[in-house]
Amino acid sequence: MTQSATQTHTVGLEHTAKAVGSGDLEVLGTPAVVAWLEGTTCAALELEPNATSVGTRVDVEHLAASPVGATVTTQATVRQQDGRLVEFDVVAHDERGIKIATGTVRRVIVDRERFLS
């Protein structure tokens, strides 16, 4: 069974390149789209209550600008899992269907208490 998740976001002023410090334009900043994609990978995992996952690698290409007010849909699909290591294919589209970001995210499943200690 393929594990996947889809989430929808609205670009606000707080998500712009200007607001997050990755540029001076009021369009969706790359750090914000990466955070949304990572969040979607978290939503795709079904974990035991004592487990969580941590990101270990992000390789995302931000392809197109999205203005404030745009609706962005992010999707994450498990590409492969090897024990605790999970690799996702991720993609983001705007409401016009334009692909605005694509790439891969790796996460490792860990025990919450052990990781924090």
C-alpha positions in Angstrom: 0.0 0.0 0.0 1.4 3.4 -1.0 1.5 5.9 1.8 0.8 9.4 0.6 -0.8 12.7 1.8 -2.0 15.9 0.2 -2.4 19.2 1.9 -3.7 22.6 0.8 -2.1 26.0 1.8 -2.8 29.6 1.1 0.2 31.9 0.6 0.1 34.6 3.2 2.4 37.6 3.8 4.1 35.5 6.4 5.1 32.9 3.8 6.8 35.4 1.4 10.4 35.4 0.5 10.5 38.9 2.0 9.0 37.7 5.3 11.2 34.6 5.7 14.4 36.3 4.7 15.1 34.4 1.5 14.6 37.4 -0.9 12.9 40.7 -1.1 9.8 39.9 -3.1 6.3 39.2 -1.8 5.9 35.8 -3.4 6.0 32.4 -1.8 9.5 31.9 -0.3 11.4 28.7 -0.9 11.8 28.0 2.8 8.0 28.1 3.2 7.3 25.7 0.3 10.0 23.3 1.7 8.4 23.4 5.1 5.0 22.7 3.6 6.4 19.8 1.6 8.1 18.4 4.8 4.8 18.8 6.7 3.1 16.8 4.0 5.6 14.0 4.4 4.9 13.8 8.1 1.2 13.5 7.3 1.9 10.6 5.0 3.4 8.5 7.7 1.3 6.3 10.0 3.4 5.9 13.1 3.0 4.4 16.6 2.4 6.9 19.3 5.9 6.6 20.7 7.5 7.2 17.3 8.1 10.3 15.2 10.2 11.1 12.2 13.0 13.6 11.6 14.0 15.1 8.3 17.5 14.1 7.2 17.6 15.4 3.6 15.7 17.7 1.4 16.2 18.1 -2.3 13.6 20.5 -3.7 13.5 22.6 -6.9 11.3 25.7 -6.6 10.1 26.2 -10.2 7.6 29.0 -10.2 6.5 32.0 -8.2 3.2 32.1 -6.3 1.7 35.4 -5.2 0.1 36.2 -1.9 -3.4 34.7 -1.9 -2.5 31.8 -4.1 -3.6 28.3 -3.2 -0.9 25.7 -3.2 -1.4 21.9 -2.9 1.4 19.8 -1.7 1.7 16.0 -2.2 4.1 13.5 -0.7 4.3 9.8 -1.7 6.6 7.2 -0.2 9.0 6.2 -2.9 10.8 3.6 -0.8 11.3 2.5 2.7 14.3 0.7 4.1 13.7 0.0 7.8 13.5 3.3 9.6 14.6 5.3 6.5 11.7 6.6 4.3 12.2 8.5 1.0 9.4 10.6 -0.4 8.6 12.1 -3.8 7.1 15.5 -3.2 5.4 18.0 -5.5 3.5 21.3 -5.2 1.0 22.8 -7.6 -0.8 26.0 -7.6 -4.6 26.4 -8.3 -3.9 26.7 -12.0 -2.3 23.3 -12.0 1.2 24.8 -12.5 3.9 22.7 -10.9 5.7 25.1 -8.5 8.1 22.7 -6.7 9.3 19.1 -7.0 11.9 16.9 -5.4 12.6 14.3 -2.7 12.6 14.3 1.1 14.2 11.7 3.4 13.0 11.1 6.9 14.1 8.6 9.6 11.6 7.1 12.0 12.8 7.4 15.6 11.6 6.7 19.2 10.6 10.0 20.6 12.1 9.6 24.1 15.4 8.0 22.9 15.8 10.8 20.3 15.3 13.6 22.9 17.7 12.0 25.4 
